[in-house]
């Protein structure tokens, strides 16, 4: 199952976000995180389904990063 959401990457409640990510992973939902300048890549990695599904890109390359991230789902 794939669920798409776009966020600024700054959760209001980190613990609740981590718990929700874990529940989604257990339900079989793949989580891709894509950060831009200033994002917390460590946090993004913690909520991604797999380490390689967390990436940082520049704002100018956001579209390329989104396409690249989607292709990573095929590498299960």
C-alpha positions, 0 to 999 in steps of 0.5 A: 500500500502506498500513502502520499503526504507532503509536509514541512517535516517539522511535526508538532509532536515527534513522539506521536509522529514516530508512533504513527509511522511505526503503526503505518509500517506494521500495516504494510504502508511504505513511507518515503521521506524527502527533505529539502534544505534545513530538514532533519534527515535523521528524523526523516530516516526514523519515519521512513520505511527503509533508510534508503527511502529517506532523501534530502534534495535541494528545493530546485531539485524537488521534482527530481527527488520525488520521481527518484524516491518513487522508483525506490519502492520498486527495490523491495 
